Amino acid sequence: MADPTDPIIETSGLGRDFRVRDGLRRRTVTAVEDLTVRVAAGEAVGYIGANGAGKSTTIKMLTGILVPTRGTVTTCGLRPVPDRRRLAREVGVVFGQRSQLWWDLPVRESFRILAAIHDLSAAAERDRTDELVDRLEMAEFLGTPVRQLSLGQRMRAEVAAALLHSPRLVILDEPTIGLDVLSKQRLREFLVAERRAHGTTLLLTTHDMGDVERLCDRILVIDRGRLAYDGDLIGLSRTVGAERVLVVDLAEAAGDLTGIPDTRHLASEGNGLRQRLAFDAEHTTAARVLAAVSEHAEVLDLTVEEPDIEDVVRRIYAARR
Ligand SMILES: Nc1ncnc2c1ncn2[C@@H]1O[C@H](COP(=O)(O)OP(=O)(O)OP(=O)(O)O)[C@@H](O)[C@H]1O
């Protein structure tokens, strides 16, 4: 019997090489190297990396599609390759650019086939389908063949298909790629609700930092096959010294606020009525900066801008080159 505190994903020294042809020669490409991570039940983890960093290769090893070259991996307490069939009951996978639905069949029929594959009872199939149709707002296109769906509708159907058997772990590869703002928001809200309702563990790869900000409480950054960061978003910004920015609207025109301790003056607009000051959260706080600004000018309004995460990730890569 699995202990609920057991990790959902556990890898140790995991690595995978590929032999590739390079002109007449063959050489070895190391796609993943020495990956050691532990993901607990209920976590939501963003797996971030540039193109070719090793994300897909990792996912394929976690799900038993690829055999590791080195190291060990267990997913939901199972060995992915030998236990692949049992693992399929525990894991749902959504690939943004690949479909697991039957193209010419109505969405409803795909769900029926998947429910049969997963051996769901009639009651379980009905309850779960109803829940997903409701939460993902799919009622209007259940009878439509998959090939006629819009991208946003198809992604919702893909997610429902992957979650129909209530997997403990859901792996999403670029789930919001190509979606409009509203579809992205809906999908993210659904995933948050699903996690809250069922304690589902999420692992998602994405180039969309909005996904990370809204969905993930932990981030793994992979760079050229190696783990470059493991922690939360705030820590990620701190590791590269990314700055926060205090934007103040002043009551009267003022000169540039250049002498405020632990800050860098970035810009002034409208005769200095609005000024932007960058500060490092390691050394000071927004409150302290505000207090110092208030000694020079009356502040009418303020906002604090968080670091741009894409920029933070770029800096991590740059620092490792
Ligand atoms: N089947 C394969 N044969 C040879 N090389 C491969 C194979 N699969 C992946 N690679 C190489 O391994 C490295 C990691 O690729 P992987 O697809 O895991 O990266 P990724 O982070 O998923 O990239 P993307 O964001 O573009 O999907 C790359 O250099 C890639 O060219």
The ligand as an SDF file (V2000), in Angstrom:
LIG
                    3D

 31 33  0  0  0  0  0  0  0  0999 V2000
   15.4050   11.0350  -30.0910 N   0  0  0  0  0  0  0  0  0  0  0  0
   16.4460   11.8690  -30.0360 C   0  0  0  0  0  0  0  0  0  0  0  0
   17.5530   11.6180  -30.7720 N   0  0  0  0  0  0  0  0  0  0  0  0
   18.6210   12.4320  -30.7000 C   0  0  0  0  0  0  0  0  0  0  0  0
   18.6890   13.5300  -29.9350 N   0  0  0  0  0  0  0  0  0  0  0  0
   17.6240   13.8440  -29.1940 C   0  0  0  0  0  0  0  0  0  0  0  0
   16.4430   13.0320  -29.1980 C   0  0  0  0  0  0  0  0  0  0  0  0
   15.5290   13.5810  -28.3480 N   0  0  0  0  0  0  0  0  0  0  0  0
   16.1180   14.6840  -27.8490 C   0  0  0  0  0  0  0  0  0  0  0  0
   17.3620   14.8440  -28.3380 N   0  0  0  0  0  0  0  0  0  0  0  0
   18.3160   15.9290  -28.0090 C   0  0  0  0  0  0  0  0  0  0  0  0
   18.3720   16.0310  -26.5930 O   0  0  0  0  0  0  0  0  0  0  0  0
   18.4090   17.3880  -26.1760 C   0  0  0  0  0  0  0  0  0  0  0  0
   17.2220   17.6620  -25.2520 C   0  0  0  0  0  0  0  0  0  0  0  0
   16.0040   17.5950  -26.0110 O   0  0  0  0  0  0  0  0  0  0  0  0
   14.5410   17.7260  -25.3470 P   0  0  0  0  0  0  0  0  0  0  0  0
   13.5720   17.4610  -26.4450 O   0  0  0  0  0  0  0  0  0  0  0  0
   14.4740   16.9010  -24.1290 O   0  0  0  0  0  0  0  0  0  0  0  0
   14.5260   19.2700  -24.9480 O   0  0  0  0  0  0  0  0  0  0  0  0
   13.2940   20.1770  -24.4890 P   0  0  0  0  0  0  0  0  0  0  0  0
   13.7750   20.9320  -23.2970 O   0  0  0  0  0  0  0  0  0  0  0  0
   12.0760   19.3590  -24.3500 O   0  0  0  0  0  0  0  0  0  0  0  0
   13.1410   21.1670  -25.7230 O   0  0  0  0  0  0  0  0  0  0  0  0
   11.7860   21.8800  -26.3340 P   0  0  0  0  0  0  0  0  0  0  0  0
   11.4320   23.0070  -25.4050 O   0  0  0  0  0  0  0  0  0  0  0  0
   12.3060   22.3730  -27.6600 O   0  0  0  0  0  0  0  0  0  0  0  0
   10.7440   20.8210  -26.4550 O   0  0  0  0  0  0  0  0  0  0  0  0
   18.4330   18.2150  -27.4580 C   0  0  0  0  0  0  0  0  0  0  0  0
   19.7630   18.4920  -27.7660 O   0  0  0  0  0  0  0  0  0  0  0  0
   17.8170   17.2800  -28.4750 C   0  0  0  0  0  0  0  0  0  0  0  0
   18.3150   17.5770  -29.7620 O   0  0  0  0  0  0  0  0  0  0  0  0
  1  2  1  0
  2  3  1  0
  2  7  2  0
  3  4  2  0
  4  5  1  0
  5  6  2  0
  6  7  1  0
  6 10  1  0
  7  8  1  0
  8  9  2  0
  9 10  1  0
 10 11  1  0
 11 12  1  0
 11 30  1  0
 12 13  1  0
 13 14  1  0
 13 28  1  0
 14 15  1  0
 15 16  1  0
 16 17  2  0
 16 18  1  0
 16 19  1  0
 19 20  1  0
 20 21  2  0
 20 22  1  0
 20 23  1  0
 23 24  1  0
 24 25  2  0
 24 26  1  0
 24 27  1  0
 28 29  1  0
 28 30  1  0
 30 31  1  0
M  END
$$$$
